[in-house]
């Protein structure tokens, strides 16, 4: 069970980093009016919440 939670927390951390890079790429693009279809800050926040929950569950044991 703990290994699965560690894997989930690693996945959430990787997703949060990828979302941060996506938000940076979106912020620095040449055409700021171009609309993207992924809201990167929301994805990053959900991934960070998931990371906090899984790490909390790991250390609760």
C-alpha positions, 0 to 999 in steps of 0.5 A: 500500500505504501509503495502505491502511495509513493508512486501516486505522490511521485506522479502528482509531483511530476504532474505539478512540475509539468503544469508549471512548465506549461503555465510558463510556456503559455505566459511567455508565448509571442501571441498572448491572445491565443487561447489554450484549452488547458488551464495549467494553474488549475491542473497544478493546484489539483496536483499539489493538493493530490500530492499533499493528500498522498504524502499525508496518508503516507506519514499517517501510517 
